[in-house]
Amino acid sequence: MYQENVVLSASSSYEQKYYLNEDFNGLPESIKEELKIMCVLFTEDVGGVLTLEFDEEGTLLFQVSSDEGDLLFDEIGSVLKIKELQRNKEELLESLELFYRVFFLGEDMPE
């Protein structure tokens, strides 16, 4: 079992870069593309850095950070956007959690 959170992907409005953890290259291309679009649009909309990571139980977490003094970062907007993504992308996020639990944590598939 992993001791720390495992990063799935990240996007930065500062560096205008997107990162997908190479451990997840086995995901279908459509899922990887949807993740990329979701993360990049998030940081383009509210700014800062978005990191999607799994905790030790396999729950997918949205971690948002910003540079100190970044007046363009929309902190309230980031919270609202995360709630919107969790609602609109619920099936995708649940599937990613299941994938992680089965292939990384070695849990059995639910019936």
DSSP file (Angstrom, degrees, kcal/mol; ACC not computed):
  #  RESIDUE AA STRUCTURE BP1 BP2  ACC     N-H-->O    O-->H-N    N-H-->O    O-->H-N    TCO  KAPPA ALPHA  PHI   PSI    X-CA   Y-CA   Z-CA
    1    1 A M              0   0    0      0, 0.0     2,-0.1     0, 0.0   104,-0.1   0.000 360.0 360.0 360.0 144.0    0.0    0.0    0.0
    2    2 A Y        -     0   0    0     54,-0.2     4,-0.1     1,-0.1     3,-0.0  -0.452 360.0-156.2 -73.1 144.7    1.2    3.5   -0.8
    3    3 A Q  S    S+     0   0    0     -2,-0.1     2,-0.2     2,-0.1    53,-0.1   0.719  75.7  36.9 -92.2 -25.3    2.2    5.7    2.2
    4    4 A E  S    S-     0   0    0     51,-0.1     2,-0.1     1,-0.1    50,-0.1  -0.720 100.3 -78.6-120.0 170.4    1.7    9.1    0.5
    5    5 A N        -     0   0    0     -2,-0.2     2,-0.5    48,-0.1    50,-0.2  -0.431  43.8-134.7 -65.9 146.0   -0.8   10.4   -1.9
    6    6 A V  E     -A   54   0A   0     48,-2.3    48,-3.0    -2,-0.1     2,-0.3  -0.924  15.1-130.4-108.7 122.7   -0.2    9.4   -5.6
    7    7 A V  E     +A   53   0A   0     -2,-0.5    46,-0.3    46,-0.3     3,-0.1  -0.541  24.1 179.5 -74.2 129.3   -0.5   12.2   -8.1
    8    8 A L  E     -     0   0A   0     44,-3.4    13,-2.5     1,-0.4     2,-0.3   0.871  66.0 -25.2 -89.2 -54.2   -2.7   11.3  -11.1
    9    9 A S  E     -AB  52  20A   0     43,-1.4    43,-3.1    11,-0.2    -1,-0.4  -0.975  55.0-161.7-156.2 165.6   -2.3   14.6  -13.0
   10   10 A A  E     -AB  51  19A   0      9,-2.4     9,-3.1    -2,-0.3     2,-0.4  -0.993   1.8-164.3-152.3 152.5   -1.6   18.3  -12.6
   11   11 A S  E     -AB  50  18A   0     39,-2.5    39,-2.6    -2,-0.3     2,-0.5  -0.998   6.8-160.6-140.3 139.2   -2.0   21.5  -14.5
   12   12 A S  E  >> -AB  49  17A   0      5,-2.5     5,-1.1    -2,-0.4     4,-0.9  -0.976  15.8-165.7-125.4 126.6   -0.4   24.8  -13.9
   13   13 A S  T  45S+     0   0    0     35,-2.9    36,-0.1    -2,-0.5    -1,-0.1   0.730  93.6  58.2 -76.0 -21.2   -1.6   28.2  -15.2
   14   14 A Y  T  45S+     0   0    0     34,-0.4    -1,-0.2     1,-0.2    35,-0.1   0.925 120.2  23.9 -74.4 -45.7    1.8   29.6  -14.3
   15   15 A E  T  45S-     0   0    0      2,-0.1    -2,-0.2     0, 0.0    -1,-0.2   0.520  98.7-131.6 -96.1  -7.0    3.9   27.3  -16.5
   16   16 A Q  T  <5 +     0   0    0     -4,-0.9     2,-0.3     1,-0.2    -3,-0.2   0.940  62.4 133.7  50.6  52.5    1.0   26.6  -18.9
   17   17 A K  E   < -B   12   0A   0     -5,-1.1    -5,-2.5     2,-0.0     2,-0.4  -0.925  46.2-152.7-131.3 154.7    1.9   22.9  -18.6
   18   18 A Y  E     -B   11   0A   0     -2,-0.3     2,-0.4    -7,-0.2    -7,-0.2  -0.974  11.8-164.4-125.1 141.5   -0.1   19.7  -18.0
   19   19 A Y  E     -B   10   0A   0     -9,-3.1    -9,-2.4    -2,-0.4     2,-0.5  -0.992   8.3-171.7-130.3 133.5    1.4   16.5  -16.4
   20   20 A L  E     -B    9   0A   0     -2,-0.4   -11,-0.2   -11,-0.2     2,-0.1  -0.995  35.3-115.4-121.1 124.0    0.0   13.0  -16.4
   21   21 A N    >   -     0   0    0    -13,-2.5     3,-2.4    -2,-0.5    -2,-0.0  -0.362  20.5-135.0 -56.3 125.7    1.8   10.5  -14.1
   22   22 A E  G >  S+     0   0    0      1,-0.3     3,-1.6     2,-0.2    -1,-0.2   0.700 100.4  74.2 -62.0 -18.6    3.4    7.9  -16.4
   23   23 A D  G 3  S+     0   0    0      1,-0.3     3,-0.3     2,-0.1    -1,-0.3   0.691  95.8  52.7 -64.0 -16.3    2.1    5.2  -14.0
   24   24 A F  G X  S+     0   0    0     -3,-2.4     3,-1.7     1,-0.2    -1,-0.3   0.125  70.0 110.9-107.1  19.2   -1.3    5.9  -15.6
   25   25 A N  T <   +     0   0    0     -3,-1.6    -1,-0.2     1,-0.3    -2,-0.1   0.706  67.9  71.3 -64.0 -18.7   -0.3    5.6  -19.2
   26   26 A G  T 3  S+     0   0    0     -3,-0.3    -1,-0.3    -4,-0.2    -2,-0.1   0.554  73.9 107.4 -75.9  -7.4   -2.5    2.4  -19.3
   27   27 A L  S <  S-     0   0    0     -3,-1.7     5,-0.0     1,-0.1    -3,-0.0  -0.385  87.3 -91.1 -66.2 149.1   -5.6    4.5  -19.1
   28   28 A P    >>  -     0   0    0      0, 0.0     4,-2.3     0, 0.0     3,-0.6  -0.295  34.2-117.8 -59.2 147.5   -7.6    4.6  -22.3
   29   29 A E  H 3> S+     0   0    0      1,-0.2     4,-2.6     2,-0.2     5,-0.2   0.855 113.9  56.9 -56.9 -38.0   -6.7    7.6  -24.5
   30   30 A S  H 3> S+     0   0    0      1,-0.2     4,-2.1     2,-0.2    -1,-0.2   0.877 108.4  46.9 -63.8 -36.7  -10.2    9.1  -24.3
   31   31 A I  H <> S+     0   0    0     -3,-0.6     4,-2.5     2,-0.2    -2,-0.2   0.916 112.1  49.7 -69.6 -44.0   -9.9    9.1  -20.4
   32   32 A K  H  X S+     0   0    0     -4,-2.3     4,-2.1     1,-0.2    -2,-0.2   0.898 112.7  47.8 -61.9 -39.8   -6.4   10.7  -20.6
   33   33 A E  H  X S+     0   0    0     -4,-2.6     4,-2.6     2,-0.2    -1,-0.2   0.900 110.9  50.4 -68.5 -40.8   -7.7   13.3  -23.0
   34   34 A E  H  X S+     0   0    0     -4,-2.1     4,-2.5    -5,-0.2    -2,-0.2   0.898 110.7  50.1 -64.3 -39.8  -10.8   14.1  -20.9
   35   35 A L  H  X S+     0   0    0     -4,-2.5     4,-2.7     2,-0.2     5,-0.3   0.927 110.9  49.5 -60.8 -45.7   -8.5   14.5  -17.8
   36   36 A K  H  X S+     0   0    0     -4,-2.1     4,-2.7     1,-0.2     5,-0.3   0.940 112.5  46.2 -60.8 -48.5   -6.2   16.8  -19.7
   37   37 A I  H  X S+     0   0    0     -4,-2.6     4,-2.5     1,-0.2     5,-0.3   0.926 113.4  50.1 -60.1 -45.5   -9.1   19.0  -20.9
   38   38 A M  H  X S+     0   0    0     -4,-2.5     4,-1.7    -5,-0.2    -2,-0.2   0.927 115.3  41.9 -60.1 -47.6  -10.7   19.1  -17.4
   39   39 A C  H  X S+     0   0    0     -4,-2.7     4,-2.2     2,-0.2     5,-0.2   0.917 116.0  47.2 -69.2 -44.5   -7.5   20.1  -15.7
   40   40 A V  H  X S+     0   0    0     -4,-2.7     4,-2.2    -5,-0.3     5,-0.2   0.915 112.6  49.2 -66.6 -42.9   -6.3   22.7  -18.2
   41   41 A L  H  X S+     0   0    0     -4,-2.5     4,-1.9    -5,-0.3    -1,-0.2   0.879 109.0  55.2 -63.7 -35.9   -9.7   24.3  -18.5
   42   42 A F  H  X>S+     0   0    0     -4,-1.7     4,-2.7    -5,-0.3     5,-0.5   0.961 111.9  40.9 -59.3 -52.7   -9.8   24.5  -14.7
   43   43 A T  H  X5S+     0   0    0     -4,-2.2     4,-1.3     1,-0.2    -1,-0.2   0.812 113.6  53.7 -71.2 -28.6   -6.5   26.3  -14.4
   44   44 A E  H  <5S+     0   0    0     -4,-2.2    -1,-0.2    -5,-0.2    -2,-0.2   0.858 114.3  43.7 -68.2 -33.8   -7.3   28.6  -17.4
   45   45 A D  H  <5S+     0   0    0     -4,-1.9    -2,-0.2    -5,-0.2    -3,-0.2   0.937 134.1  11.8 -77.5 -49.6  -10.6   29.5  -15.7
   46   46 A V  H  <5S-     0   0    0     -4,-2.7    28,-2.4     1,-0.2    -3,-0.2   0.596  96.8-136.6-109.7 -13.8   -9.5   30.1  -12.0
   47   47 A G     << +     0   0    0     -4,-1.3    -1,-0.2    -5,-0.5    -2,-0.1  -0.364  58.0  79.9  88.2-172.1   -5.6   30.2  -12.2
   48   48 A G  S    S-     0   0    0     -2,-0.1   -35,-2.9    16,-0.1     2,-0.4  -0.279  87.5 -51.7  73.7-154.7   -3.2   28.5   -9.9
   49   49 A V  E     -AC  12  65A   0     16,-3.0    16,-2.2   -37,-0.2     2,-0.5  -0.989  42.9-160.3-127.1 130.8   -2.2   24.9   -9.9
   50   50 A L  E     -AC  11  64A   0    -39,-2.6   -39,-2.5    -2,-0.4     2,-0.4  -0.953   9.2-175.9-111.8 128.7   -4.6   21.9   -9.9
   51   51 A T  E     -AC  10  63A   0     12,-2.9    12,-3.1    -2,-0.5     2,-0.6  -0.992  12.0-157.2-124.4 127.8   -3.3   18.5   -8.8
   52   52 A L  E     +AC   9  62A   0    -43,-3.1   -44,-3.4    -2,-0.4   -43,-1.4  -0.913  27.6 165.6-100.5 124.5   -5.5   15.4   -8.8
   53   53 A E  E     -AC   7  61A   0      8,-2.2     8,-3.7    -2,-0.6     2,-0.4  -0.983  34.2-126.5-142.7 152.2   -4.2   12.8   -6.4
   54   54 A F  E     -AC   6  60A   0    -48,-3.0   -48,-2.3    -2,-0.3     6,-0.2  -0.803  23.4-141.7 -96.0 134.9   -5.3    9.6   -4.8
   55   55 A D    >   -     0   0    0      4,-2.2     3,-1.8    -2,-0.4   -53,-0.1  -0.261  41.5 -84.9 -82.6-178.0   -5.1    9.2   -1.0
   56   56 A E  T 3  S+     0   0    0      1,-0.3   -54,-0.2   -53,-0.1    -1,-0.1   0.668 130.4  51.1 -65.8 -16.3   -4.1    6.0    0.7
   57   57 A E  T 3  S-     0   0    0      2,-0.1    -1,-0.3     0, 0.0    48,-0.0   0.461 121.7-103.2 -98.2  -3.0   -7.7    4.7    0.5
   58   58 A G  S <  S+     0   0    0     -3,-1.8     2,-0.4     1,-0.3    43,-0.2   0.600  70.2 146.4  93.4  12.8   -8.0    5.4   -3.2
   59   59 A T        -     0   0    0     41,-0.1    -4,-2.2    42,-0.0     2,-0.5  -0.694  48.9-126.8 -83.2 132.7  -10.2    8.5   -3.0
   60   60 A L  E     -C   54   0A   0     -2,-0.4     2,-0.4    -6,-0.2    -6,-0.2  -0.696  29.7-164.4 -83.6 122.5   -9.4   11.1   -5.7
   61   61 A L  E     -C   53   0A   0     -8,-3.7    -8,-2.2    -2,-0.5     2,-0.6  -0.838  17.3-140.5-111.2 143.7   -8.7   14.5   -4.3
   62   62 A F  E     -C   52   0A   0     -2,-0.4     2,-0.5   -10,-0.2   -10,-0.2  -0.921  22.0-171.5 -99.5 116.9   -8.6   17.9   -5.9
   63   63 A Q  E     -C   51   0A   0    -12,-3.1   -12,-2.9    -2,-0.6     2,-0.4  -0.952   2.5-173.3-112.3 125.0   -5.7   19.9   -4.6
   64   64 A V  E     +C   50   0A   0     -2,-0.5     2,-0.3   -14,-0.2   -14,-0.2  -0.954   8.5 166.5-120.8 136.1   -5.5   23.6   -5.6
   65   65 A S  E     -C   49   0A   0    -16,-2.2   -16,-3.0    -2,-0.4     2,-0.3  -0.948  11.6-166.3-140.9 162.9   -2.6   26.0   -4.8
   66   66 A S        -     0   0    0     -2,-0.3     2,-0.1   -18,-0.2     3,-0.1  -0.981  32.9 -93.2-146.5 157.4   -1.5   29.4   -6.0
   67   67 A D    >   -     0   0    0     -2,-0.3     3,-1.9     1,-0.1     6,-0.1  -0.447  53.0 -97.6 -68.1 143.0    1.5   31.6   -5.7
   68   68 A E  T 3  S+     0   0    0      1,-0.3     3,-0.1    -2,-0.1    -1,-0.1  -0.410 111.3  20.0 -61.0 132.6    1.5   34.0   -2.8
   69   69 A G  T 3  S+     0   0    0      1,-0.2     2,-1.2    -2,-0.1    -1,-0.3   0.540  79.9 148.6  84.7   6.4    0.4   37.4   -4.0
   70   70 A D    X   -     0   0    0     -3,-1.9     3,-0.8     1,-0.2    -1,-0.2  -0.629  22.5-177.3 -76.3  99.2   -1.3   36.0   -7.2
   71   71 A L  T 3  S+     0   0    0     -2,-1.2    -1,-0.2     1,-0.2    -2,-0.0   0.653  76.7  59.4 -74.5 -15.5   -4.1   38.6   -7.5
   72   72 A L  T 3  S+     0   0    0     -3,-0.1    -1,-0.2     2,-0.1     2,-0.2   0.638  77.9 106.9 -87.6 -14.8   -5.6   36.8  -10.5
   73   73 A F    <   -     0   0    0     -3,-0.8     2,-0.9    -6,-0.1   -26,-0.2  -0.480  62.9-147.2 -68.7 130.6   -6.2   33.5   -8.7
   74   74 A D     >  +     0   0    0    -28,-2.4     4,-2.0    -2,-0.2     5,-0.1  -0.792  20.7 176.2-102.8  90.8   -9.9   33.0   -8.0
   75   75 A E  H  > S+     0   0    0     -2,-0.9     4,-1.6     2,-0.2    -1,-0.2   0.914  82.1  44.4 -64.1 -44.9  -10.1   31.1   -4.7
   76   76 A I  H  > S+     0   0    0      1,-0.2     4,-2.1     2,-0.2    -1,-0.2   0.919 113.1  52.5 -65.9 -42.7  -13.9   31.1   -4.4
   77   77 A G  H  > S+     0   0    0      1,-0.2     4,-2.6     2,-0.2    -1,-0.2   0.845 104.9  56.3 -60.2 -34.7  -14.2   30.2   -8.1
   78   78 A S  H  X S+     0   0    0     -4,-2.0     4,-2.2     2,-0.2    -1,-0.2   0.903 107.4  47.8 -66.4 -40.2  -11.9   27.3   -7.6
   79   79 A V  H  X S+     0   0    0     -4,-1.6     4,-2.0     2,-0.2    -2,-0.2   0.927 114.8  46.0 -64.9 -44.5  -14.1   25.8   -4.8
   80   80 A L  H  X S+     0   0    0     -4,-2.1     4,-2.2     1,-0.2    -2,-0.2   0.890 111.8  51.5 -65.1 -39.7  -17.2   26.3   -7.0
   81   81 A K  H  X S+     0   0    0     -4,-2.6     4,-2.7     2,-0.2    -1,-0.2   0.883 107.8  52.2 -66.4 -38.8  -15.5   24.8  -10.1
   82   82 A I  H  X S+     0   0    0     -4,-2.2     4,-2.8     2,-0.2     5,-0.2   0.933 110.0  48.6 -62.8 -45.3  -14.4   21.7   -8.1
   83   83 A K  H  X S+     0   0    0     -4,-2.0     4,-1.6     1,-0.2    -2,-0.2   0.899 111.7  50.2 -60.8 -40.3  -17.9   21.1   -6.9
   84   84 A E  H  X S+     0   0    0     -4,-2.2     4,-3.2     2,-0.2     5,-0.3   0.925 112.0  46.9 -63.5 -45.1  -19.2   21.5  -10.5
   85   85 A L  H  X S+     0   0    0     -4,-2.7     4,-2.8     1,-0.2    -2,-0.2   0.907 109.9  53.0 -63.9 -41.9  -16.6   19.0  -11.8
   86   86 A Q  H  < S+     0   0    0     -4,-2.8    -1,-0.2     1,-0.2    -2,-0.2   0.841 116.1  41.0 -62.6 -32.1  -17.4   16.5   -9.1
   87   87 A R  H >< S+     0   0    0     -4,-1.6     3,-0.8    -5,-0.2    -2,-0.2   0.925 122.2  37.8 -79.9 -48.1  -21.1   16.8  -10.1
   88   88 A N  H 3< S+     0   0    0     -4,-3.2     3,-0.2     1,-0.2    -2,-0.2   0.766 124.9  38.2 -78.5 -26.0  -20.6   16.8  -13.9
   89   89 A K  T 3X S+     0   0    0     -4,-2.8     4,-2.8    -5,-0.3     5,-0.3   0.005  76.6 125.6-112.1  26.4  -17.8   14.3  -14.1
   90   90 A E  H <> S+     0   0    0     -3,-0.8     4,-2.6     1,-0.2     5,-0.2   0.890  73.9  49.0 -55.0 -45.4  -19.0   12.0  -11.3
   91   91 A E  H  > S+     0   0    0      1,-0.2     4,-2.2     2,-0.2    -1,-0.2   0.919 113.0  47.2 -63.7 -44.0  -18.9    8.9  -13.5
   92   92 A L  H  > S+     0   0    0      2,-0.2     4,-2.3     1,-0.2    -2,-0.2   0.936 113.8  47.5 -61.4 -47.2  -15.3    9.6  -14.7
   93   93 A L  H  X S+     0   0    0     -4,-2.8     4,-2.0     1,-0.2    -2,-0.2   0.889 112.3  48.8 -65.2 -40.2  -14.1   10.3  -11.2
   94   94 A E  H  X S+     0   0    0     -4,-2.6     4,-2.3    -5,-0.3    -1,-0.2   0.889 110.7  51.4 -65.7 -38.8  -15.7    7.2   -9.8
   95   95 A S  H  X S+     0   0    0     -4,-2.2     4,-2.7    -5,-0.2    -2,-0.2   0.895 108.8  50.7 -64.6 -40.2  -14.2    5.1  -12.6
   96   96 A L  H  X S+     0   0    0     -4,-2.3     4,-2.5     2,-0.2    -1,-0.2   0.903 110.1  50.1 -64.1 -40.8  -10.7    6.5  -11.9
   97   97 A E  H  X S+     0   0    0     -4,-2.0     4,-2.6     2,-0.2    -2,-0.2   0.919 111.7  48.1 -62.6 -43.2  -11.1    5.7   -8.2
   98   98 A L  H  X S+     0   0    0     -4,-2.3     4,-2.4     2,-0.2     5,-0.3   0.928 110.7  51.5 -63.1 -45.0  -12.1    2.1   -9.1
   99   99 A F  H  X S+     0   0    0     -4,-2.7     4,-2.8     1,-0.2     5,-0.4   0.926 112.4  46.4 -55.7 -47.2   -9.2    1.8  -11.6
  100  100 A Y  H  X>S+     0   0    0     -4,-2.5     4,-2.2     1,-0.2     5,-1.6   0.921 111.9  49.6 -64.2 -45.1   -6.8    2.9   -8.9
  101  101 A R  H  <5S+     0   0    0     -4,-2.6     6,-2.7   -43,-0.2    -1,-0.2   0.885 118.2  39.5 -63.0 -38.8   -8.2    0.7   -6.2
  102  102 A V  H  <5S+     0   0    0     -4,-2.4     4,-0.4     4,-0.2    -2,-0.2   0.949 126.3  30.7 -77.1 -49.8   -8.1   -2.4   -8.4
  103  103 A F  H  <5S+     0   0    0     -4,-2.8    -3,-0.2    -5,-0.3    -2,-0.2   0.720 132.8  27.3 -88.4 -21.5   -4.8   -1.9  -10.2
  104  104 A F  T  <5S+     0   0    0     -4,-2.2    -3,-0.2    -5,-0.4    -2,-0.1   0.773 130.0  33.7-108.4 -37.7   -2.7    0.0   -7.6
  105  105 A L  S   <S-     0   0    0     -5,-1.6    -3,-0.2    -4,-0.1    -4,-0.1   0.559  99.0-127.5 -97.1  -8.7   -4.2   -1.1   -4.3
  106  106 A G        +     0   0    0     -4,-0.4    -4,-0.2    -6,-0.3    -3,-0.1   0.724  50.7 156.8  73.7  22.3   -5.0   -4.7   -5.4
  107  107 A E        -     0   0    0     -6,-2.7    -1,-0.2    -9,-0.1     2,-0.2  -0.424  45.8-104.5 -76.1 156.5   -8.6   -4.6   -4.3
  108  108 A D        -     0   0    0      1,-0.1    -1,-0.1    -2,-0.1     3,-0.1  -0.502  39.0 -99.8 -77.9 150.5  -11.1   -6.9   -5.8
  109  109 A M        -     0   0    0     -2,-0.2    -1,-0.1     1,-0.1     2,-0.1  -0.464  42.3-112.3 -65.8 137.6  -13.6   -5.6   -8.4
  110  110 A P              0   0    0      0, 0.0    -1,-0.1     0, 0.0    -3,-0.0  -0.406 360.0 360.0 -69.3 152.4  -17.0   -5.0   -6.8
  111  111 A E              0   0    0     -2,-0.1    -2,-0.1    -3,-0.1    -3,-0.0   0.471 360.0 360.0 -69.7 360.0  -19.8   -7.2   -8.0
